[in-house]
Structure formats: C-alpha cells, structure tokens
Amino acid sequence: MSEIQSVEDAIQAAGGPVAALRREPAPQMTFLPWEFSSWHHEVRLWRETAAFLDQSHHMVNLIVRGPDAIRLFSELGVNDLSTLAPGSAKQYVVVAPDGHLIADGILFHLEPGVLSFVGLPTAAKWVEFHILGGGYDVEHLWDDNSWLRQGPPQYFRYEVQGPAALEIVERVLDGPLPQTRFFGMARATISGRPVWLLRHGMAGQAGFEIFGAWADGEAVRDEIFRVGTPLGLDRVGYRAYITNTLETAWISLPVPAIYDSAETRAYRQWLPAGHLGSLAGSFARPDIRDYYVTPYDIGYGKLVSFDHEFVGRDALRELSERPAKRKVTLHWNGNDVADVYRAQFVADEQLPPRLVDVPKSRGARFHYDAVLASGRPIGFSVDTGFIEPDRAVLSLAMIDAEFAEPGTEVTVRWGEPEGSTRPQMPPHSQVDLRATVLPAPYNSVARTSYRSG
C-alpha cells in the first residue's frame, strides 16, 4: 500500500479500525515536568491549600472569527448556544452523524463574533474539517499544542484550585473580584495585564482558570506566586495533574465515533494519520462500534438540546430513547491490587499480572477494561489511578444502570487479552480484580458544592 497519510489509510492498512488502534503505540507527549516536588505532595494541594496547574501547552485552541461563528458551532454541537453571550463559556459536545459521541471541550465566547474552542484535538478537528468544507463566513486559527506547534501559544492558561484559591485570586487582582457563577467569565487585570477569569473546578475544588495573551503570562504567574506562596500555593507536575479526572469524573478520552461509517469517511480521509489514536485494555471486541458511547452514557445528557438543527440530531434523539449506561466510580479492592504488586516480586514460572501503575495506569490513548457482574459483561472501565490521600485505586466506568447503585460489587478484568498486539507492553497474565461502585464524581465537593458557587 502507498504511504499512510490519513486515519483512513491507517485503518485500511490494518484491516479495520480495532486492529489499527490496537497496534498503535501509546502517545509519549508530556508538557509539564514529571514532578515539581513529589506527586505525593502535589496531589494534596488542591484539597489542602492551593494548586497551580499550567494548562498552556497540552490543549489545542481553535479560534474562530466571523459573522457565522455561532451558527457554525450551533450546527455541529448538541448544546443550545442561544444564551452563549460574549463573556461566557460552555462545555461543548459534538456527536457523529449516527448520534454517538465524538468529544467535548470548552467553548468561550470572548467577544462578538470571536469564539475560542479549547481542549483535546478530537472535537476541534471535527469543527475545523467543517470550516474548511465551506458554507460558513468565518476565519479560523488552529493553535496546536506545544508538542506540535512552532513558537509559543496564543494564550497562557493557568488554573488556581483549592481551599485557598478564592483568597489568592482576590488578592492578586488589581481591583475587586467580579462576582461570577460556576462557569461564569469576567475580565480583570493582574499587575496591569488584562486577563480573563473563568470560575471553574477542574481539580475537584472551587477555583479559577486565568488566561490572557502569552506575552503577559510570566508577569501574571510571578504575581500569582508572590501572593499565593504564603498561602500554600505550589506547582503541580504532570504525574499529579492527570489524576484529577478521577476525582471530578471527567472522562477525557472515550473512543470517538469516527472510525467506521460512510458518513465520516471523508473526515477520516482528511484527518492526518497522527490523529488515529491507540487502544488498550481487556475489553476486546472486533467491532469498533462496541466502544462508542452516547452523551447519555457519559453523563452529558443535560447538555443536549433538540431545539436546534445539528449534525446527528435525529440519530441522537433515537438513542436518547434507549437505555443508557451510567457513569460511575469504581473503588478497586485494595487486597486484590496488593496481590498484583506482590506477584511482581515472585520469581516463578507464572507470568505476573500487568502492574497497576501509580499514580495513573494507562496503556494507550483509549483504555477500555471489561467490567463484569457474576461473570457477565456489564460495561467498561476507562481511566484508572491512585488517589494517594485516600489510599484508593479508582477508575471511571460506564456500566449497565441496574448495577450502578453505590455499594454494588463488580469485577474489573485487568490486563491485555491473550495474543495482544499492543506494542511496548511486557508479557503478563490477565486477572479479575474486585471493585465497589461509588458515585461519579467521587469527590464530594465536585459532586455537591462547587458548581453552585
């Protein structure tokens, strides 16, 4: 076959999407130091004092300008954007023509006719494809992540999270703190530099996202630390940062519904092969559609509005009438996890189980492990890690509703299936580990409090 240039080329060369994803190595992109102090210390910051998270580098930013900017996003997303006024933001969700989820991100309406869509590239690429297809009076700028971009990003983007976050932000601003609701935005200045504030809670505690022109980022950061260090503010490195999704129950990387249908073939032919993704875990099905989820499965049903036309609307309406899976947190049995570790140090002829790495254990961009009840498959676990302050191994899962009641006992099948083609994965045995269903979000502040602030 000719050189592989697109996602569609990669799928055809492998003989299908599951085979293509299974043989792709996990991405090796890191945008922050592994640790600034130690991840054990850093994961406690957003609970005990305040965490500083630099988000300037790992996300993409699709900036869209023009009279059709709102219409573009309205026709591609499930959200009602009629109330997305300048100076506001929404969690924005896109689905495929068949109604299954592609991805989500944060959509900012910065000023009239100027929108900024920030997140992982999965959803943003879908929007860019439709911009380039024509029919919209807009201009756009693709501001890639720092692994791929030449030069600095357009914006710095910082998170200040934790019990001391409010006091730090109040003190660091040149004027009084504007009153904002959860996910509300406001303009302000720090050391004379203009910034946007987004009331946010990404790390499971009330806090703020602060962003502005890249040239002002160093001065803003220095002032935040001058004010915040006496109040316990400290930096969070990559190892600690990636655990916060377990506490807030944001599933960042479900398999997007782009890999098989005729309706998305043109998109796959356009999408560069580097955006293929990779797949690991014990949930092993030959049909890629078994990995797709709906907005309802992942907990985004409240964001869906059928009061406007959008890609996938009719198909999603049909899916909304079917039973959905429920997003839950699974608390893995500590003794079973300890047995996995114990087996690593026993010199015998038995293959040890795959190590449950800490603080995060992920084998590919998309990691799906089978969840069972009494030996019967009931869904999949998609994100696993260790919450050090609670001494708990947790995962986020989507399972059949009848098993989603907190306290229900289930089993997670851990390890690659026999004959796995995963590259860079050492040989290991597959084991079943007990787990208990908990709410999602697991973090009680994220679940009950900070959204009302």
C-alpha positions as a printed NumPy array, in Angstrom:
array([[  0.   ,   0.   ,   0.   ],
       [  1.116,   3.59 ,  -0.579],
       [  2.39 ,   5.734,   2.268],
       [ -0.05 ,   6.087,   5.162],
       [ -1.07 ,   9.741,   5.393],
       [ -4.595,   9.747,   6.822],
       [ -6.578,   7.949,   9.503],
       [ -8.471,   6.175,   6.739],
       [ -5.18 ,   4.976,   5.217],
       [ -4.146,   3.554,   8.595],
       [ -7.46 ,   1.733,   9.024],
       [ -7.297,   0.199,   5.552],
       [ -3.667,  -0.878,   6.027],
       [ -4.516,  -2.655,   9.3  ],
       [ -7.672,  -4.312,   8.014],
       [-10.059,  -2.42 ,  10.277],
       [-10.241,   0.236,  12.991],
       [ -9.809,  -2.008,  16.04 ],
       [ -6.697,  -3.632,  14.576],
       [ -5.295,  -0.217,  13.636],
       [ -5.855,   1.187,  17.138],
       [ -4.59 ,  -1.927,  18.947],
       [ -1.233,  -1.885,  17.187],
       [ -0.605,   1.847,  17.59 ],
       [  1.842,   2.802,  20.39 ],
       [  0.669,   4.997,  23.232],
       [  1.408,   8.714,  22.747],
       [  4.526,   9.948,  24.51 ],
       [  3.742,  13.639,  24.918],
       [  4.49 ,  15.44 ,  28.16 ],
       [  4.069,  19.18 ,  28.551],
       [  4.978,  19.641,  32.205],
       [  7.842,  18.422,  34.368],
       [  7.087,  14.955,  35.696],
       [  7.083,  16.396,  39.228],
       [  7.986,  19.76 ,  40.743],
       [  8.402,  18.367,  44.25 ],
       [  6.789,  14.933,  44.51 ],
       [  3.456,  13.788,  43.185],
       [  2.511,  12.61 ,  46.691],
       [  2.711,  16.227,  47.852],
       [  1.216,  17.73 ,  44.719],
       [ -1.991,  15.659,  44.706],
       [ -2.814,  17.048,  48.164],
       [ -2.518,  20.688,  47.156],
       [ -5.991,  21.121,  45.666],
       [ -7.525,  19.581,  48.775],
       [ -5.442,  21.232,  51.484],
       [ -4.121,  24.61 ,  50.257],
       [ -3.934,  25.617,  46.585],
       [ -2.642,  24.056,  43.386],
       [ -1.2  ,  25.915,  40.409],
       [ -1.777,  23.998,  37.174],
       [ -0.221,  25.297,  33.952],
       [ -2.569,  24.36 ,  31.1  ],
       [ -0.882,  26.498,  28.462],
       [  0.684,  23.662,  26.497],
       [ -1.241,  20.376,  26.301],
       [ -4.515,  21.53 ,  24.735],
       [ -5.348,  22.948,  21.324],
       [ -7.168,  26.229,  20.826],
       [ -9.35 ,  26.692,  17.75 ],
       [-10.056,  30.42 ,  17.404],
       [-12.966,  31.26 ,  15.089],
       [-13.895,  34.767,  13.95 ],
       [-16.721,  35.954,  11.733],
       [-20.455,  36.527,  11.446],
       [-21.187,  32.777,  11.181],
       [-19.101,  31.71 ,  14.179],
       [-22.077,  30.992,  16.436],
       [-24.003,  29.294,  13.615],
       [-21.023,  27.026,  12.924],
       [-20.804,  25.768,  16.492],
       [-24.583,  25.562,  16.848],
       [-24.912,  23.326,  13.786],
       [-22.142,  20.991,  14.945],
       [-22.885,  20.726,  18.665],
       [-25.672,  19.32 ,  20.819],
       [-25.734,  22.43 ,  23.022],
       [-28.228,  25.274,  22.915],
       [-25.958,  28.268,  22.243],
       [-28.706,  30.903,  22.243],
       [-27.563,  32.069,  25.694],
       [-23.814,  31.936,  24.964],
       [-23.303,  35.683,  25.21 ],
       [-19.929,  37.401,  24.858],
       [-18.03 ,  36.848,  28.091],
       [-19.447,  33.376,  28.786],
       [-18.398,  29.749,  28.299],
       [-19.953,  26.299,  27.957],
       [-18.851,  22.701,  27.952],
       [-19.47 ,  21.949,  24.282],
       [-20.242,  18.466,  22.918],
       [-20.152,  17.14 ,  19.344],
       [-21.598,  13.886,  18.059],
       [-21.193,  11.971,  14.812],
       [-23.978,  11.679,  12.23 ],
       [-25.043,   8.426,  13.945],
       [-25.536,  10.277,  17.251],
       [-22.622,   8.728,  19.137],
       [-20.122,  10.91 ,  20.939],
       [-17.047,  12.363,  19.25 ],
       [-15.718,  14.505,  22.109],
       [-16.168,  17.641,  24.171],
       [-14.243,  20.808,  25.017],
       [-14.756,  24.282,  26.445],
       [-16.262,  26.916,  24.143],
       [-15.507,  30.531,  25.085],
       [-17.383,  33.473,  23.547],
       [-14.649,  36.066,  24.009],
       [-16.289,  38.982,  22.188],
       [-18.954,  39.384,  19.5  ],
       [-18.057,  37.146,  16.585],
       [-14.944,  35.682,  18.265],
       [-15.073,  32.198,  19.792],
       [-12.306,  30.062,  21.248],
       [-12.707,  26.277,  21.47 ],
       [-10.198,  24.731,  23.885],
       [ -9.499,  21.089,  24.652],
       [ -8.005,  17.94 ,  23.237],
       [ -7.89 ,  17.909,  19.424],
       [-10.608,  15.275,  18.905],
       [-13.6  ,  17.637,  18.793],
       [-11.687,  20.652,  17.489],
       [-10.503,  18.769,  14.4  ],
       [-14.123,  17.855,  13.602],
       [-15.036,  21.558,  13.745],
       [-12.021,  22.574,  11.644],
       [-12.976,  20.   ,   8.989],
       [-16.392,  21.613,   8.626],
       [-14.898,  25.096,   8.483],
       [-12.661,  24.048,   5.606],
       [-15.623,  22.407,   3.888],
       [-17.098,  25.856,   3.293],
       [-20.518,  27.312,   3.87 ],
       [-19.541,  29.463,   6.855],
       [-18.405,  33.083,   6.763],
       [-15.595,  32.654,   9.285],
       [-11.835,  32.718,   9.598],
       [-10.001,  30.405,  11.934],
       [ -6.647,  29.917,  13.63 ],
       [ -5.507,  26.46 ,  14.716],
       [ -3.27 ,  26.957,  17.762],
       [ -1.816,  23.485,  18.313],
       [ -0.367,  22.027,  21.482],
       [  3.237,  22.811,  22.331],
       [  4.454,  19.389,  21.197],
       [  3.496,  20.21 ,  17.605],
       [  3.308,  23.989,  17.389],
       [  6.206,  26.139,  16.242],
       [  6.611,  29.015,  18.69 ],
       [  4.567,  29.955,  21.761],
       [  0.775,  29.58 ,  22.129],
       [ -1.628,  32.457,  21.679],
       [ -2.635,  32.414,  25.339],
       [ -1.226,  31.421,  28.707],
       [ -3.763,  29.398,  30.687],
       [ -3.429,  28.783,  34.432],
       [ -5.624,  27.055,  36.998],
       [ -5.618,  28.036,  40.672],
       [ -7.578,  25.435,  42.626],
       [ -8.146,  24.554,  46.254],
       [ -9.422,  25.941,  49.564],
       [ -7.121,  28.996,  49.347],
       [ -7.834,  29.71 ,  45.665],
       [-10.528,  32.313,  46.287],
       [ -8.37 ,  34.315,  48.674],
       [ -5.378,  34.146,  46.314],
       [ -7.372,  35.39 ,  43.331],
       [ -8.99 ,  38.141,  45.401],
       [ -5.573,  39.376,  46.49 ],
       [ -3.848,  39.068,  43.125],
       [ -6.324,  41.152,  41.117],
       [ -5.731,  44.867,  40.67 ],
       [ -9.361,  45.526,  41.602],
       [-12.225,  43.73 ,  43.336],
       [-13.048,  40.174,  42.314],
       [-16.012,  40.22 ,  39.883],
       [-18.991,  38.175,  41.016],
       [-19.317,  35.109,  38.774],
       [-21.255,  31.861,  38.906],
       [-19.763,  28.462,  38.121],
       [-18.503,  28.571,  34.539],
       [-19.039,  32.328,  34.503],
       [-16.397,  34.616,  32.994],
       [-15.164,  38.079,  33.845],
       [-12.434,  40.463,  32.76 ],
       [ -9.829,  41.717,  35.223],
       [ -6.198,  42.816,  35.425],
       [ -3.211,  41.379,  37.275],
       [ -0.147,  43.614,  37.573],
       [ -1.722,  45.776,  34.89 ],
       [ -2.055,  42.861,  32.442],
       [ -5.573,  42.132,  31.141],
       [ -6.826,  38.624,  31.86 ],
       [ -9.978,  36.559,  31.595],
       [-11.254,  34.722,  34.671],
       [-13.336,  31.548,  34.382],
       [-14.927,  30.241,  37.578],
       [-14.018,  26.608,  37.341],
       [-13.386,  23.492,  39.417],
       [-11.278,  21.14 ,  37.38 ],
       [ -9.346,  19.665,  40.266],
       [-12.405,  18.934,  42.401],
       [-12.32 ,  22.174,  44.391],
       [-13.588,  25.661,  43.717],
       [-11.124,  27.782,  41.799],
       [-10.385,  29.817,  38.706],
       [ -8.925,  29.476,  35.259],
       [ -6.93 ,  32.583,  34.366],
       [ -5.889,  33.235,  30.774],
       [ -4.589,  36.029,  28.632],
       [ -2.026,  36.997,  25.994],
       [  1.064,  34.782,  26.062],
       [  3.398,  37.775,  26.375],
       [  1.823,  38.605,  29.748],
       [  1.997,  35.076,  31.139],
       [  5.276,  35.311,  33.03 ],
       [  4.336,  38.53 ,  34.831],
       [  0.918,  37.148,  35.762],
       [  2.388,  33.868,  37.014],
       [  5.015,  35.659,  39.1  ],
       [  2.375,  37.816,  40.765],
       [  0.177,  34.794,  41.488],
       [  3.089,  33.104,  43.244],
       [  4.134,  36.255,  45.105],
       [  0.645,  36.39 ,  46.607],
       [ -0.09 ,  32.674,  46.769],
       [  3.09 ,  31.119,  48.138],
       [  2.494,  32.325,  51.741],
       [ -0.991,  30.78 ,  51.475],
       [  0.355,  27.368,  50.443],
       [  0.175,  27.659,  46.64 ],
       [  2.524,  25.279,  44.843],
       [  3.032,  23.884,  41.335],
       [  1.556,  20.619,  40.12 ],
       [  3.539,  18.399,  37.739],
       [  2.278,  16.007,  35.106],
       [  2.015,  12.902,  37.298],
       [ -0.279,  14.572,  39.815],
       [ -2.178,  16.653,  37.246],
       [ -3.523,  13.681,  35.315],
       [ -5.134,  12.157,  38.43 ],
       [ -7.652,  14.973,  38.922],
       [-10.072,  13.454,  36.385],
       [-10.648,  10.548,  38.757],
       [-11.963,  12.896,  41.429],
       [-14.127,  15.009,  39.137],
       [-15.309,  12.15 ,  36.853],
       [-14.407,  13.8  ,  33.563],
       [-13.831,  11.028,  31.013],
       [-11.464,  12.786,  28.647],
       [-10.815,  10.054,  26.095],
       [-13.699,   7.802,  25.061],
       [-13.293,   6.27 ,  21.609],
       [-14.721,   8.872,  19.18 ],
       [-17.409,   7.64 ,  16.788],
       [-15.47 ,   8.427,  13.607],
       [-13.836,   5.165,  12.557],
       [-16.357,   3.169,  10.556],
       [-19.337,   4.923,   8.977],
       [-19.697,   6.084,   5.382],
       [-20.813,   9.488,   6.699],
       [-17.443,  10.071,   8.373],
       [-15.242,   8.595,   5.614],
       [-14.401,  11.984,   4.1  ],
       [-13.34 ,  13.167,   7.546],
       [-11.089,  10.133,   8.053],
       [ -9.529,  10.709,   4.635],
       [ -8.757,  14.323,   5.625],
       [ -7.624,  13.652,   9.212],
       [ -3.823,  13.13 ,   9.423],
       [ -2.708,   9.653,  10.495],
       [ -1.136,  11.105,  13.639],
       [ -4.677,  11.612,  14.968],
       [ -5.564,   7.893,  14.721],
       [ -5.285,   7.216,  18.469],
       [ -4.424,   3.948,  20.224],
       [ -6.392,   1.339,  22.161],
       [ -5.538,  -0.907,  25.108],
       [ -7.251,  -2.873,  27.855],
       [ -9.109,  -6.103,  28.461],
       [-12.332,  -5.029,  26.748],
       [-11.652,  -6.729,  23.413],
       [-14.319,  -6.64 ,  20.738],
       [-13.767,  -6.887,  16.96 ],
       [-16.451,  -4.278,  16.182],
       [-15.361,  -0.686,  16.835],
       [-18.97 ,   0.279,  17.459],
       [-18.898,  -1.661,  20.717],
       [-16.51 ,   1.016,  22.029],
       [-18.678,   4.001,  21.093],
       [-20.721,   5.816,  23.731],
       [-23.53 ,   8.34 ,  23.657],
       [-23.688,  11.671,  25.509],
       [-26.139,   9.948,  27.861],
       [-23.72 ,   7.107,  28.688],
       [-21.021,   9.582,  29.723],
       [-23.28 ,  11.883,  31.74 ],
       [-23.761,  14.707,  29.204],
       [-27.499,  14.253,  28.718],
       [-28.255,  17.558,  30.446],
       [-26.202,  19.377,  27.789],
       [-28.303,  18.051,  24.903],
       [-30.922,  20.322,  23.336],
       [-33.08 ,  19.175,  20.434],
       [-34.413,  22.716,  19.879],
       [-31.969,  23.373,  17.027],
       [-30.63 ,  21.532,  13.997],
       [-27.219,  19.903,  14.414],
       [-25.212,  17.053,  12.92 ],
       [-26.518,  13.785,  14.351],
       [-29.695,  15.298,  15.842],
       [-32.232,  12.744,  14.597],
       [-29.984,   9.774,  15.357],
       [-29.253,  11.106,  18.841],
       [-32.958,  11.572,  19.518],
       [-33.46 ,   7.878,  18.774],
       [-30.538,   6.942,  21.013],
       [-31.992,   9.064,  23.817],
       [-35.   ,   6.743,  23.978],
       [-32.839,   3.657,  24.592],
       [-31.414,   2.58 ,  27.961],
       [-28.143,   4.371,  28.631],
       [-25.171,   3.216,  30.593],
       [-24.383,   5.053,  33.83 ],
       [-21.108,   6.754,  34.629],
       [-19.764,   5.566,  37.99 ],
       [-16.569,   5.456,  40.003],
       [-15.152,   2.025,  40.835],
       [-13.146,   1.583,  44.055],
       [-10.795,  -1.327,  43.436],
       [-10.273,  -3.846,  46.231],
       [ -7.031,  -2.918,  47.994],
       [ -6.062,  -6.517,  48.778],
       [ -6.5  ,  -7.525,  45.128],
       [ -4.34 ,  -4.617,  43.973],
       [ -1.734,  -5.537,  46.591],
       [ -1.69 ,  -9.085,  45.17 ],
       [ -0.864,  -7.623,  41.743],
       [  2.142,  -5.873,  43.286],
       [  3.166,  -8.936,  45.293],
       [  3.214, -11.033,  42.126],
       [  5.776,  -8.708,  40.514],
       [  8.418,  -9.83 ,  43.035],
       [  7.874, -13.587,  42.991],
       [ 10.412, -15.432,  40.848],
       [  8.471, -18.366,  39.441],
       [  7.262, -19.548,  36.061],
       [  3.934, -17.73 ,  36.346],
       [  3.513, -14.573,  34.323],
       [  2.715, -11.722,  36.743],
       [ -0.354,  -9.546,  36.127],
       [  0.134,  -6.225,  34.444],
       [  1.291,  -3.688,  37.027],
       [ -1.327,  -1.212,  38.263],
       [  0.897,   1.819,  37.913],
       [  0.648,   4.841,  40.211],
       [ -0.486,   7.498,  40.273],
       [ -2.084,   6.75 ,  36.861],
       [ -2.258,   3.486,  34.934],
       [ -2.986,   3.844,  31.256],
       [ -1.841,   1.712,  28.35 ],
       [ -2.977,   3.804,  25.379],
       [ -4.869,   6.924,  24.408],
       [ -8.121,   4.955,  24.753],
       [ -8.01 ,   2.432,  27.596],
       [-11.03 ,   0.122,  27.976],
       [-11.142,  -2.639,  30.588],
       [-14.071,  -5.041,  30.84 ],
       [-16.348,  -4.729,  33.878],
       [-18.306,  -7.821,  34.909],
       [-21.017,  -8.8  ,  37.378],
       [-21.275, -12.508,  38.201],
       [-19.092, -13.167,  35.168],
       [-21.366, -11.249,  32.781],
       [-20.051,  -8.184,  30.9  ],
       [-21.853,  -5.01 ,  32.029],
       [-19.65 ,  -2.227,  30.619],
       [-16.124,  -0.881,  30.635],
       [-13.684,   0.962,  32.862],
       [-11.804,   3.706,  31.019],
       [ -9.465,   5.565,  33.394],
       [ -7.564,   4.124,  36.362],
       [ -5.31 ,   5.648,  39.002],
       [ -4.368,   6.041,  42.655],
       [ -5.81 ,   8.733,  44.916],
       [ -2.958,   8.982,  47.409],
       [ -4.71 ,  10.968,  50.184],
       [ -7.42 ,   8.285,  50.339],
       [ -5.107,   5.329,  49.652],
       [ -7.58 ,   4.234,  46.978],
       [ -7.236,   2.869,  43.459],
       [-10.188,   4.206,  41.464],
       [-11.403,   4.033,  37.911],
       [-14.151,   5.731,  35.929],
       [-16.568,   3.373,  34.234],
       [-19.747,   3.247,  32.188],
       [-21.909,   0.28 ,  33.167],
       [-25.46 ,  -1.006,  32.837],
       [-27.844,   1.029,  35.003],
       [-29.021,  -1.96 ,  37.057],
       [-25.512,  -2.306,  38.524],
       [-24.847,   1.414,  39.073],
       [-26.168,   1.686,  42.626],
       [-23.368,   2.7  ,  45.043],
       [-22.188,  -0.304,  47.014],
       [-22.695,  -2.813,  44.194],
       [-19.846,  -5.316,  43.891],
       [-18.397,  -5.834,  40.412],
       [-15.189,  -7.142,  38.839],
       [-12.653,  -5.387,  36.613],
       [-10.704,  -7.59 ,  34.211],
       [ -7.157,  -6.208,  34.215],
       [ -4.561,  -6.825,  31.518],
       [ -4.385,  -7.217,  27.769],
       [ -6.233, -10.124,  26.137],
       [ -4.194, -13.19 ,  25.168],
       [ -2.382, -12.643,  21.896],
       [ -2.451,  -8.855,  22.294],
       [ -0.583,  -6.883,  19.636],
       [ -0.024,  -3.868,  21.906],
       [  3.478,  -2.551,  21.266],
       [  5.825,  -1.878,  24.187],
       [  3.647,  -3.935,  26.54 ],
       [  5.556,  -6.599,  28.516],
       [  4.06 , -10.098,  28.719],
       [  1.628, -10.508,  31.607],
       [ -1.366, -12.512,  32.77 ],
       [ -4.942, -11.268,  32.916],
       [ -6.622, -11.127,  36.334],
       [-10.029, -10.224,  37.711],
       [ -9.978,  -7.609,  40.479],
       [-12.924,  -6.876,  42.753],
       [-14.353,  -3.354,  42.847],
       [-17.186,  -1.468,  44.529],
       [-19.424,   1.029,  42.752],
       [-19.251,   4.619,  44.059],
       [-20.834,   7.834,  42.76 ],
       [-19.301,   9.867,  39.952],
       [-17.879,  12.348,  40.741],
       [-16.185,  10.582,  43.615],
       [-15.036,  13.905,  45.078],
       [-17.877,  15.163,  47.273],
       [-17.021,  18.825,  46.64 ],
       [-17.165,  18.346,  42.889],
       [-20.402,  16.385,  43.244],
       [-22.349,  18.684,  45.541],
       [-20.781,  22.061,  46.229],
       [-18.515,  23.94 ,  43.882],
       [-20.907,  24.089,  40.92 ],
       [-23.255,  26.248,  42.957],
       [-20.601,  28.856,  43.739]])
